[in-house]
Amino acid sequence: LPMSIQKKMNDRLKSNFNLDKVKSNSWRKPRFFKLQDDCSTIWHESRKLRKVPSRQTFSIEDVQEVRLGRHSEGLQKYAKDVPEEQCFSIIFKGNRKNLDLIASSKEEASQWAEGLKKLIKFSNNMSNKQKLEQYPSCFPFLGSPNRVRENPHLQVCHINTNFSFFLDSEIEEFYKLLTKREEIDVIFNKYTQSELKQVKHLNAELLIHFFNFLFSAKSEKHMTKDGFLMYLQSEEGQIFNPAHSRVCQEMMHPLSHYFISSSHNTYLVQDQLKGASSTEAYIRALTRGCRCVELDCWDGPNGEPVIYHGYTLTSKILFKDVITTVKEYAFKSSPYPVILSLENHCTLEQQKVMARHLREILGDMLQTTPVSGKDSADLPSPEMLKGKILIKGKKLSKLEHNQGSNITHDVETVSEEDEAAEIEDESVKSQVRKNSKAGGNFNTKLKLAYELSEVVIYCRSVHFPGFDNAKKNQTSFDISSFVESKALKLVQDSANDFITHNMRQLSRIYPAGKRTDSSNYNPVDLWIAGCQIVALNFQTPCLQMDLYQGMFKQNGHCGYILKPKFLRESTSQFNPMCVIIKLYKHFLQIISGQQLPKVNQDKINSIVDPLVKVEIFGVPRDVQKAETHHLNNNGFNPMWNKTYVFDISVPQLAFIRFLVEDYDGSSFNDFVAQYTLPVTSIQNGKEFQMCLEVITWKHAHVPYCYKWLHHFQMAGAIFMKLGTRFSLVD
């Protein structure tokens, strides 16, 4: 860190701070917290009997945000007796629980919150090159002598760990041993032996200038081995195309032409039967780019609607709290529209309360009138709806072009079919009907308040009547929901009709009710038919969510992905179940790994036996997999050098997943890490096959060819250490 920031952090956070950690009304205990010397790691005290040292720290890069005040559910529930200015929360990325803390004074809480925010901002703004230049990144195993001695990776380097400190020369030698990559040395040396004429090239010179440490190498236009290694670990050397890290697709098509990141039962943080409901679940989904969240609304006490999974033991949260949370976090990660999918079980009075909260809390964010200047027959585009929130729900009358009919009544009924179209869980649906009959009300039509109907504009929930009927009698504003089994059957039996339907109207797919453990189905099986709102349980880390995150990693992580042309054009005859398209050959070489993490953190000396699996997902014809052999006790520098060829017919709908596992001969392999991305987002060198120019390397001349450089691309956290080669040949 810059010296000015380091000094401030030293003054503020590097001495032991006694903070109260809060978990419940009965669990509030003092714990020591301290910023480590690297200014990127926080150590905290643990009093567990079987504590693991590695679990007493967390990295600044693991923190999503820091909230000063009572701005988490935990502090709102369990710290009402403490002044708000003494409270703050550390919100982690992923599914890790929040850390709710109470300081002894307003000044102390502010120091921690503001100090951590500065560290997070500085870390987020650092380039890969800057991160690699930082001392902890260059020396990942350095620290106290005890930590170094305990590290099993050093045994691979044959390093004598009987020391108390490093000299400067020893640090340099230590660094060379830790970063030695024989496979890269071979390639580097191969090209440094060339005797080609030096030719100036702007991009080549920029690479040399940006990635070289030595001034002499920069001035002589030489690329050093360290500079080359730095390049491989930069964004330019990643397997994921950096151009796809920003919004790069046309955003003026109708909403129905996009895949939309969507969450099922968003309020749940665990299972579907007795798990907790939380506004934090909405925050996590929205900050991960989710653009369609679900709200199951029921009558609550004191006239306030609540959200929970009906007829289960899941906890309840206030509807107005969820809407307030949505307003605050809807557009922090993406400016494009958010859809609130309402499953309404409320009485008329509480429906009116819902409508009032939506209008008063969301204000101008709520889209309740047609977008001006748009053809009323089609859905608007994400660009037209930037910063807007749409409501998906039932509507009293069919949406007309003029939108100007004067309805004087306060209440109308909605057909049983349209009501069922909104209730996803079969057990809830049957219980609603059972209760209706038990009360002597055999007319199961639901009464819908006019006020709630009026906030629905572009996403009217309707029963799916069949493809022909939908084409004749429904508009582009009508949206149908399908349980996964029904949707998959439509894909199997009528894929082309389903694709055509999804060109004009939105379809929402949701998990089967039997998935009470919050497991997920494969979203690719529905994307290949053009289904836009494929809702998954975001709280469950699994293969299916890996694919989901891989899909929405592209286009700037904005939550909207433009569908391929053959899923948008009305003349398309594409059928994913019977593909008649030429094959593309993809050559992939798994070269090596470096510094793979231990799986079992409880065992200090455990070392992984790594293997790599490569899985292709897409249309049924393209699904395939391959795997390397495992290497015993080598997480430090495993080398496989295995080449595979994959024939892919529809790369626009294909995904590649790299999976690292720890081999276990007696049971299932242990998961180490994974990285998933769309095949079309792979930076593979196809457009760079031509040898463009020649540049000078240290002591030699080497042909400068993008295709060759990208043989050694890095992907993601674990695969930053895994070289890949991916070429596309017609």
C-alpha positions in Angstrom: 0.0 0.0 0.0 1.1 3.6 -0.4 3.0 4.8 2.7 0.3 7.4 3.5 -2.4 4.7 3.6 -0.1 2.3 5.5 0.6 5.0 8.2 -3.1 5.7 8.6 -3.9 2.0 8.9 -1.1 1.5 11.4 -2.4 4.3 13.5 -6.0 3.1 13.4 -6.3 -0.7 13.1 -3.0 -2.4 13.8 -3.4 -2.5 17.6 -5.7 -5.0 19.2 -9.3 -3.8 19.2 -11.8 -5.3 21.5 -15.1 -5.5 19.6 -18.3 -7.2 20.7 -19.4 -9.8 18.2 -23.2 -10.3 18.0 -25.0 -13.4 16.9 -28.3 -13.4 18.8 -30.1 -11.8 21.8 -28.2 -14.2 24.1 -24.9 -14.3 22.2 -22.8 -11.2 22.4 -19.1 -11.7 23.3 -16.0 -9.6 23.2 -13.3 -10.5 20.6 -10.0 -9.1 19.6 -9.6 -7.9 16.0 -6.4 -6.7 14.4 -5.2 -5.6 10.9 -2.1 -7.6 9.9 1.1 -6.1 8.7 0.2 -6.8 5.0 -2.7 -4.4 5.3 -4.9 -6.9 3.5 -5.7 -9.5 6.2 -7.8 -9.2 9.4 -7.0 -11.5 12.3 -9.7 -12.1 14.9 -9.7 -14.0 18.2 -11.4 -17.3 18.4 -12.2 -19.2 21.6 -13.4 -22.4 20.1 -11.8 -25.5 21.6 -10.8 -26.9 18.2 -9.9 -23.6 16.5 -8.0 -23.7 13.2 -5.5 -20.8 12.8 -6.3 -20.4 9.1 -10.0 -19.7 10.0 -9.1 -16.8 12.3 -8.3 -14.6 9.4 -10.1 -13.1 6.4 -8.8 -11.1 3.4 -10.0 -7.7 2.5 -10.7 -9.2 -1.0 -13.3 -11.4 0.7 -15.3 -8.4 1.9 -18.3 -7.2 -0.2 -18.9 -4.0 1.8 -18.8 -2.5 5.3 -22.0 -0.9 6.7 -21.7 1.7 9.5 -24.8 1.7 11.8 -27.6 -0.9 12.3 -27.8 -1.9 8.6 -27.9 -5.6 8.9 -30.7 -7.9 10.1 -28.6 -9.1 12.9 -27.9 -5.7 14.4 -31.5 -4.5 13.8 -32.7 -7.5 15.8 -30.1 -8.0 18.5 -28.5 -4.6 19.1 -31.4 -2.3 19.7 -30.0 -1.4 23.1 -26.8 0.0 21.7 -26.3 3.5 20.1 -26.5 3.0 16.3 -23.2 4.9 15.7 -21.3 2.2 17.6 -22.5 -0.6 15.3 -21.1 -1.8 12.0 -21.3 -4.9 9.9 -18.7 -6.6 7.6 -20.6 -8.2 4.7 -18.7 -11.0 2.9 -18.8 -12.2 -0.7 -20.5 -15.5 -1.4 -22.5 -17.3 1.2 -20.4 -16.5 4.3 -22.4 -15.1 7.2 -22.1 -11.4 8.0 -19.9 -10.3 10.9 -22.0 -8.0 13.1 -19.8 -5.9 15.5 -20.2 -3.3 18.3 -17.4 -0.9 19.1 -16.9 0.8 22.5 -17.3 4.2 21.0 -18.6 6.1 18.0 -15.0 7.1 17.0 -13.8 3.5 17.2 -16.6 2.2 15.0 -16.0 4.9 12.5 -12.3 4.2 12.4 -12.9 0.5 11.6 -15.7 1.1 9.1 -14.0 4.0 7.2 -10.5 2.3 7.4 -11.9 -1.0 5.9 -13.8 0.9 3.2 -10.6 2.6 2.1 -8.7 -0.7 2.0 -11.5 -2.3 0.0 -11.7 0.6 -2.4 -7.9 0.6 -2.9 -7.9 -3.2 -3.4 -10.8 -3.0 -5.9 -9.1 -0.3 -7.9 -5.8 -2.2 -8.2 -4.9 -3.8 -11.5 -3.7 -7.4 -11.7 -0.2 -6.1 -12.3 -0.3 -3.9 -9.1 -1.7 -6.9 -7.1 1.1 -9.1 -8.3 3.7 -6.4 -7.4 2.5 -6.4 -3.8 4.7 -8.2 -1.3 2.2 -10.7 -0.1 1.3 -11.7 -3.6 4.9 -12.2 -4.7 5.7 -14.1 -1.5 2.5 -16.0 -0.7 4.2 -18.2 1.9 6.2 -15.6 3.7 5.2 -14.4 7.1 6.4 -15.4 10.5 9.2 -18.0 10.6 6.7 -20.4 12.2 4.3 -20.0 9.3 7.1 -20.6 6.8 8.4 -23.7 8.6 4.9 -25.2 8.7 4.2 -24.8 5.0 4.5 -28.1 3.2 5.1 -26.4 -0.1 8.6 -25.5 0.9 9.5 -29.2 1.2 9.0 -29.4 -2.6 11.6 -26.6 -3.0 14.0 -28.3 -0.7 14.3 -25.1 1.3 16.0 -25.1 4.7 13.4 -23.7 7.1 15.7 -23.4 10.1 16.0 -19.7 10.2 14.6 -16.6 11.9 14.6 -14.1 9.1 15.4 -13.5 5.4 18.2 -11.4 4.0 17.4 -9.4 0.8 19.4 -11.8 -1.4 17.6 -14.8 0.2 14.3 -13.2 -0.4 15.2 -12.9 -4.1 16.3 -16.5 -4.3 13.3 -17.6 -2.4 11.0 -15.8 -4.8 12.7 -17.4 -7.8 12.2 -20.9 -6.3 8.6 -20.3 -5.5 7.8 -18.9 -9.0 9.9 -21.2 -11.0 7.8 -22.7 -13.9 9.7 -25.2 -15.9 7.0 -25.4 -18.5 7.2 -21.7 -19.1 11.0 -21.7 -19.1 10.9 -24.3 -21.9 8.7 -22.1 -24.2 10.5 -18.9 -23.2 14.0 -20.4 -24.0 12.7 -21.9 -27.2 11.9 -18.5 -28.6 14.9 -16.7 -27.2 17.0 -18.8 -29.4 15.5 -17.4 -32.6 17.5 -15.2 -34.8 14.7 -13.1 -36.3 15.0 -9.4 -37.3 13.7 -6.9 -34.7 10.6 -5.1 -35.9 8.9 -2.3 -34.0 5.3 -2.8 -33.0 3.2 -0.5 -30.8 1.3 -3.2 -28.9 4.5 -5.3 -28.4 6.3 -2.2 -27.0 3.4 -1.4 -24.7 3.5 -5.0 -23.3 7.3 -4.7 -22.8 6.9 -1.3 -21.1 3.9 -2.4 -18.9 5.1 -5.8 -17.7 8.8 -5.5 -17.4 10.4 -4.5 -14.0 13.8 -3.6 -15.3 14.3 -0.1 -16.8 17.1 -1.4 -19.0 14.9 -4.0 -20.5 12.2 -1.4 -21.3 14.7 0.9 -22.9 16.2 -1.9 -25.0 12.7 -3.2 -25.9 13.4 -6.6 -24.3 10.9 -8.8 -22.7 12.4 -10.5 -19.6 11.2 -13.9 -18.2 9.7 -12.2 -15.2 7.9 -9.7 -17.5 6.5 -12.6 -19.5 5.3 -14.4 -16.3 3.7 -11.1 -15.2 1.9 -10.9 -18.5 0.6 -14.4 -18.2 -1.0 -13.5 -14.8 -2.5 -10.2 -16.0 -6.0 -9.6 -17.4 -4.5 -9.6 -20.9 -3.3 -13.2 -20.3 -6.6 -14.5 -18.8 -8.6 -17.1 -20.6 -11.7 -14.9 -20.2 -11.9 -12.2 -22.9 -11.4 -8.9 -21.1 -13.7 -7.2 -23.6 -16.6 -9.2 -22.2 -15.9 -7.8 -18.7 -17.9 -4.7 -19.7 -21.2 -4.3 -21.4 -20.4 -5.2 -25.0 -23.7 -6.4 -26.5 -26.6 -4.5 -28.1 -29.1 -3.5 -25.4 -31.9 -2.2 -27.6 -33.7 -5.4 -28.3 -37.0 -6.4 -26.6 -36.6 -8.0 -23.2 -37.7 -11.3 -24.6 -34.4 -11.4 -26.6 -32.3 -11.7 -23.5 -31.4 -14.3 -21.0 -32.1 -12.7 -17.6 -30.3 -13.6 -14.4 -33.1 -14.8 -12.0 -33.5 -16.1 -8.5 -36.1 -18.5 -7.1 -37.6 -17.9 -3.6 -34.9 -15.2 -3.2 -35.8 -14.5 0.4 -34.5 -17.9 1.6 -30.9 -18.4 2.7 -31.1 -22.1 3.4 -33.7 -24.9 2.6 -37.3 -24.5 1.5 -39.0 -26.0 4.6 -37.5 -24.5 7.7 -34.7 -22.2 6.5 -34.4 -18.5 7.5 -35.8 -15.7 5.3 -33.7 -12.6 5.1 -33.4 -9.3 3.3 -29.7 -10.1 3.1 -30.6 -12.8 0.5 -32.0 -10.0 -1.7 -28.8 -8.0 -1.3 -26.6 -10.9 -2.2 -28.7 -11.7 -5.3 -28.9 -8.2 -6.5 -25.2 -7.4 -6.0 -24.4 -10.6 -8.0 -26.2 -9.1 -11.0 -29.6 -10.9 -10.5 -32.3 -9.0 -12.3 -35.4 -10.9 -11.3 -36.2 -11.7 -7.7 -39.2 -13.4 -6.1 -41.5 -12.3 -3.3 -44.1 -14.7 -1.9 -46.5 -12.4 -0.2 -48.9 -13.4 2.7 -51.0 -11.5 5.2 -49.0 -10.5 8.2 -49.7 -9.0 11.7 -50.7 -5.4 12.2 -51.9 -5.0 8.6 -48.4 -5.4 7.2 -47.8 -8.1 4.5 -45.0 -10.6 5.1 -42.8 -12.7 2.8 -42.1 -16.4 3.5 -42.5 -19.8 2.0 -46.2 -20.5 2.7 -47.3 -23.4 4.9 -43.7 -24.1 5.9 -41.6 -23.3 9.0 -39.5 -20.7 7.2 -39.2 -17.4 9.0 -41.0 -14.3 7.9 -39.8 -10.8 6.8 -41.8 -7.7 6.2 -42.8 -6.9 2.6 -41.9 -3.2 3.1 -38.4 -4.1 4.4 -37.8 -6.1 1.2 -38.9 -3.3 -1.0 -36.7 -0.8 0.9 -33.8 -3.2 0.4 -34.5 -3.6 -3.3 -34.6 0.2 -3.7 -31.2 0.6 -2.1 -29.4 -2.3 -3.9 -31.3 -2.8 -7.2 -28.8 -0.9 -9.4 -25.5 -1.1 -7.5 -24.1 -3.8 -9.8 -26.1 -3.2 -13.0 -28.2 -0.2 -14.3 -30.6 -2.5 -16.2 -34.2 -3.2 -15.1 -35.1 -5.4 -12.1 -38.2 -7.5 -12.2 -40.1 -8.2 -8.9 -42.0 -11.5 -9.3 -44.9 -11.3 -6.9 -46.7 -14.5 -5.7 -49.7 -12.9 -4.1 -51.7 -14.7 -1.4 -52.8 -11.6 0.5 -56.3 -10.3 1.2 -57.6 -7.2 -0.5 -56.6 -4.9 2.3 -53.1 -6.0 2.5 -52.8 -6.0 -1.3 -53.6 -2.3 -1.1 -50.8 -2.0 1.5 -48.4 -3.7 -0.9 -49.4 -1.4 -3.7 -48.9 1.6 -1.5 -45.4 0.5 -0.3 -44.4 -0.2 -3.9 -45.4 3.3 -5.0 -44.2 5.2 -1.9 -40.9 3.4 -1.4 -39.8 2.9 -5.0 -41.2 6.2 -6.3 -40.0 7.0 -9.9 -38.1 3.7 -10.0 -41.4 1.9 -10.4 -42.4 1.6 -14.1 -46.2 1.8 -14.2 -46.8 3.4 -17.6 -45.7 2.4 -21.1 -42.3 3.7 -22.2 -42.8 6.7 -24.4 -41.8 6.5 -28.0 -42.0 2.7 -28.1 -44.1 0.4 -30.3 -46.7 -0.8 -27.9 -46.9 -4.3 -29.5 -43.4 -5.2 -28.4 -41.6 -5.4 -25.0 -39.3 -2.5 -24.3 -35.5 -3.0 -24.3 -33.2 -3.1 -21.2 -31.7 0.2 -22.4 -35.2 1.9 -22.4 -35.8 0.6 -18.9 -32.5 1.6 -17.3 -32.9 2.3 -13.6 -36.5 1.0 -13.6 -38.3 -1.7 -11.6 -41.0 -3.9 -13.2 -43.7 -5.8 -11.3 -44.5 -9.3 -12.5 -48.0 -10.3 -11.3 -51.7 -10.7 -12.1 -53.6 -8.0 -13.8 -57.3 -7.3 -13.9 -57.8 -6.6 -17.6 -55.8 -7.4 -20.6 -53.1 -4.7 -21.3 -54.4 -2.7 -24.2 -52.4 -0.4 -26.5 -54.1 2.8 -25.2 -53.7 1.9 -21.5 -56.4 4.6 -20.9 -59.6 2.8 -20.0 -61.3 4.2 -16.9 -62.0 1.4 -14.4 -64.3 2.5 -11.7 -64.5 -0.6 -9.6 -62.1 -1.4 -6.7 -62.1 -5.2 -7.0 -62.3 -7.8 -9.7 -61.6 -11.5 -9.8 -58.8 -13.4 -11.6 -59.4 -16.8 -13.1 -58.3 -19.9 -11.3 -55.9 -20.7 -14.2 -54.2 -17.3 -13.9 -54.0 -17.6 -10.2 -52.4 -21.1 -10.5 -50.0 -19.6 -13.0 -48.5 -17.5 -10.2 -48.4 -20.2 -7.5 -45.2 -22.2 -8.1 -45.2 -24.7 -5.3 -47.6 -27.6 -5.8 -48.0 -28.1 -2.1 -48.9 -24.5 -1.5 -51.3 -24.6 -4.5 -53.1 -27.6 -3.1 -53.3 -26.1 0.4 -54.8 -22.9 -0.9 -57.5 -24.9 -2.7 -58.1 -27.1 0.4 -58.5 -24.0 2.6 -60.9 -22.4 0.1 -63.1 -25.5 0.1 -63.0 -25.9 3.9 -64.3 -22.4 4.2 -67.2 -23.1 2.0 -65.9 -21.0 -0.9 -66.0 -23.3 -3.9 -65.4 -20.3 -6.2 -61.6 -20.4 -6.2 -61.3 -17.2 -8.2 -59.0 -14.7 -6.4 -60.1 -11.2 -5.7 -57.4 -8.7 -6.8 -57.2 -5.1 -5.7 -57.2 -2.6 -8.5 -54.3 -0.7 -6.8 -52.0 -3.8 -7.1 -53.2 -4.6 -10.6 -52.2 -1.1 -11.8 -48.5 -1.5 -10.9 -48.2 -4.4 -13.4 -47.4 -3.1 -16.8 -45.1 -5.4 -18.9 -45.1 -8.7 -17.0 -48.7 -10.0 -16.6 -48.7 -13.5 -15.1 -51.0 -15.8 -17.2 -51.7 -19.5 -17.6 -49.9 -21.1 -20.5 -52.7 -22.3 -22.9 -50.5 -24.0 -25.5 -48.3 -22.5 -28.2 -51.0 -21.9 -30.8 -53.4 -20.4 -28.3 -50.7 -18.2 -26.9 -49.8 -16.9 -30.3 -53.4 -16.0 -31.2 -54.7 -14.7 -27.9 -51.8 -13.4 -25.8 -49.6 -10.3 -26.1 -45.9 -9.9 -25.7 -46.6 -8.5 -22.2 -47.9 -11.9 -21.0 -45.5 -14.1 -19.1 -46.1 -17.8 -18.1 -44.3 -19.8 -15.4 -43.3 -23.4 -15.9 -42.1 -25.9 -13.4 -38.8 -27.4 -14.6 -40.3 -30.8 -15.5 -43.0 -29.3 -17.7 -40.5 -26.9 -19.4 -38.0 -29.8 -20.1 -40.8 -31.8 -21.6 -41.7 -28.9 -23.9 -38.0 -28.7 -24.9 -38.0 -32.4 -25.7 -41.3 -32.5 -27.6 -41.7 -29.0 -29.1 -38.3 -27.3 -29.0 -38.8 -25.1 -32.1 -42.3 -24.0 -31.0 -40.9 -23.1 -27.6 -38.1 -21.1 -29.2 -40.6 -19.2 -31.3 -42.8 -18.5 -28.3 -39.8 -17.2 -26.4 -39.0 -14.8 -29.2 -42.1 -12.7 -28.4 -43.0 -13.5 -24.7 -41.1 -14.1 -21.5 -41.0 -17.5 -19.9 -40.1 -18.1 -16.3 -38.8 -21.6 -15.2 -38.6 -22.5 -11.5 -37.4 -25.6 -9.6 -39.7 -28.5 -8.7 -41.3 -28.5 -5.3 -39.5 -31.7 -4.4 -36.3 -29.7 -4.2 -36.8 -28.9 -0.6 -33.0 -28.9 0.0 -32.8 -25.9 -2.4 -31.0 -27.9 -5.0 -31.0 -26.8 -8.7 -31.7 -28.1 -12.2 -29.4 -27.5 -15.1 -30.1 -24.1 -16.6 -28.4 -24.8 -19.9 -31.2 -27.3 -20.7 -33.7 -24.4 -20.8 -31.4 -21.7 -22.3 -31.0 -23.8 -25.4 -34.8 -23.3 -26.0 -34.5 -19.5 -25.5 -36.1 -19.4 -22.0 -35.2 -16.1 -20.5 -36.1 -16.2 -16.8 -34.5 -19.5 -15.6 -34.8 -19.1 -11.8 -32.3 -20.9 -9.6 -31.8 -21.1 -5.8 -28.9 -18.7 -5.5 -28.1 -19.7 -1.9 -26.9 -23.2 -3.0 -23.3 -23.5 -4.4 -23.4 -26.3 -7.0 -22.5 -27.2 -10.5 -25.7 -25.6 -11.8 -24.8 -22.3 -10.1 -21.3 -22.5 -11.5 -22.9 -22.6 -15.0 -25.2 -19.8 -14.1 -22.4 -17.6 -12.9 -20.4 -18.5 -16.0 -23.2 -17.4 -18.3 -23.7 -14.0 -16.6 -20.0 -13.3 -16.2 -20.1 -11.9 -19.7 -21.5 -8.6 -20.9 -20.2 -6.7 -17.9 -22.0 -8.9 -15.4 -25.1 -6.8 -16.0 -27.6 -9.6 -15.7 -28.8 -9.5 -19.4 -27.2 -11.6 -22.1 -28.4 -11.2 -25.7 -29.6 -14.5 -27.2 -27.9 -15.8 -30.4 -29.6 -14.8 -33.6 -31.1 -18.2 -34.2 -33.0 -17.8 -30.9 -34.3 -14.3 -31.9 -35.1 -14.5 -35.7 -38.7 -15.6 -36.6 -37.4 -17.5 -39.6 -35.1 -19.7 -37.5 -35.7 -23.5 -37.7 -33.1 -24.2 -35.0 -33.9 -27.3 -32.9 -31.4 -28.0 -30.1 -32.5 -31.6 -29.9 -31.6 -32.2 -33.6 -28.7 -29.9 -34.5 -27.7 -29.7 -38.2 -24.7 -27.4 -38.0 -21.1 -27.9 -38.9 -18.8 -29.0 -36.1 -16.1 -26.7 -34.7 -12.9 -28.4 -33.4 -11.6 -27.0 -30.1 -8.1 -28.0 -29.1 -7.4 -27.7 -25.4 -4.1 -28.3 -23.6 -4.0 -28.6 -19.8 -0.4 -27.8 -19.0 0.2 -27.2 -15.3 -1.0 -25.8 -12.0 0.7 -23.9 -9.3 0.2 -23.5 -5.5 -3.1 -25.3 -5.4 -4.8 -24.9 -2.0 -5.1 -27.6 0.7 -8.5 -29.1 0.8 -8.5 -30.1 4.5 -7.4 -27.1 6.4 -7.6 -29.0 9.7 -4.6 -31.1 8.7 -1.5 -28.8 8.6 0.6 -31.2 6.5 -2.1 -32.3 4.0 -1.2 -31.8 0.3 -3.6 -32.4 -2.6 -3.4 -35.1 -5.2 -4.7 -32.9 -8.0 -6.4 -33.8 -11.2 -8.3 -31.6 -13.7 -11.7 -32.4 -15.3 -12.9 -30.5 -18.3 -16.6 -30.5 -18.9 -18.5 -29.1 -21.9 -22.2 -28.2 -21.5 -24.6 -27.1 -24.2 -27.1 -28.7 -26.6 -27.2 -32.5 -26.0 -24.9 -33.2 -28.9 -22.2 -31.1 -27.4 -22.1 -32.5 -23.9 -18.8 -34.2 -23.2 -16.0 -34.4 -20.7 -12.3 -35.4 -20.2 -9.9 -35.6 -17.3 -6.2 -35.7 -16.5 -4.5 -38.3 -14.4 -3.9 -37.4 -10.7 -0.5 -36.4 -9.3 0.3 -37.7 -5.8 1.2 -35.1 -3.2 1.9 -32.2 -5.5 -0.2 -29.0 -5.0 2.9 -26.8 -5.6 3.7 -27.3 -9.2 1.7 -30.2 -10.8 2.3 -30.7 -14.5 -0.1 -32.7 -16.8 0.7 -31.6 -20.4 -2.5 -33.3 -21.7 -4.2 -32.3 -25.0 -7.8 -32.9 -25.8 -10.0 -32.2 -28.8 -13.7 -31.3 -28.4 -16.2 -31.2 -31.3 -18.8 -28.5 -30.6 -21.7 -27.9 -32.9 -23.3 -24.8 -31.2 -20.5 -22.8 -29.5 -23.0 -19.9 -28.9 -24.8 -22.1 -26.3 -21.8 -24.0 -25.0 -20.0 -23.6 -21.7 -16.6 -25.0 -20.5 -16.0 -25.9 -16.9 -12.6 -26.6 -15.4 -12.8 -28.6 -12.2 -9.8 -29.3 -9.9 -10.3 -32.2 -7.5 -8.3 -33.9 -4.9 -8.1 -37.5 -5.8 -9.4 -40.0 -3.2 -9.0 -43.7 -4.1 -11.4 -44.9 -1.4 -14.3 -42.4 -1.8 -15.5 -39.4 -3.8 -12.9 -36.9 -4.8 -12.8 -33.7 -2.9 -13.6 -30.4 -4.6 -10.7 -28.0 -4.8 -11.8 -25.3 -7.2 -13.7 -24.6 -10.5 -13.9 -22.0 -13.3 -16.7 -21.8 -15.8 -17.2 -19.6 -18.8 -19.0 -19.4 -22.1 -17.1 -20.9 -25.0 -17.6 -17.7 -26.9 -15.9 -15.7 -24.1 -12.7 -17.7 -24.4 -9.7 -15.6 -25.6 -8.4 -18.2 -27.9 -6.3 -16.4 -30.6 -8.5 -17.3 -33.6 -8.3 -13.7 -34.8 -4.6 -13.5 -34.0 -3.4 -16.5 -36.0 -1.4 -14.4 -38.3 2.1 -13.6 -37.1 1.8 -9.9 -36.8 5.3 -8.5 -36.0 8.6 -9.4 -34.5 9.9 -8.1 -31.2 13.1 -8.4 -29.2 13.4 -10.5 -26.1 16.2 -10.5 -23.7 19.4 -11.4 -25.6 17.4 -12.7 -28.6 14.8 -12.0 -31.3 11.4 -13.7 -31.1 8.4 -13.7 -33.4 5.6 -11.8 -31.8 2.4 -13.8 -32.3 -0.7 -13.3 -30.3 -1.8 -16.9 -30.9 1.3 -18.3 -29.3 1.1 -15.9 -26.3 -2.4 -17.1 -25.6 -1.4 -20.7 -25.3 -0.6 -19.9 -21.7 -3.7 -18.1 -20.5 -4.9 -18.0 -16.9 -8.4 -18.4 -15.6 -9.9 -17.3 -12.3 -8.5 -17.7 -8.8 -7.3 -21.2 -8.9 -6.8 -21.3 -12.7 -4.6 -18.3 -12.6 -2.0 -21.0 -12.1 -3.3 -23.3 -14.9 -2.1 -22.8 -18.4 -4.5 -23.5 -21.2 -4.5 -23.5 -25.0 -7.9 -23.2 -26.8 -8.0 -22.9 -30.6 -11.0 -22.8 -32.9 -10.9 -24.4 -36.3 -13.8 -24.6 -38.7 
